[in-house]
Amino acid sequence: MLRTVAMGVLILSGLLLILIVFRKKLGWAWISVFGTHLILAAIGIYIVNFSGILTDVYIPLNPTTIGAVTILGLPGVLMLLGLKLTLF
């Protein structure tokens, strides 16, 4: 029962999101901006991982780290680097 309700909420929210995107005339331009940010985030993390500046630091590529860097940009890479050095 709970799984059915969750699936219904997911489908409804997806349909409403599609409706908002096309009704507000956002078009597909936001997808290219998001894709560019996503690619630049991955490149930033790769530079930290494979540059050799800090040999003990490795930031894993997973949805959480990519999402943080996509939203925050270069300061997001520095934030993850600081968290890695401080916490681990």
Secondary structure, 3 states (H helix, E strand, C coil): CHHHHHHHHHHHHHHHHHHHHHHCCCCCHHHHHHHHHHHHHHHHHHHHHHCCCCCCCCCCCCHHHHHHHHHHCHHHHHHHHHHHHHHC
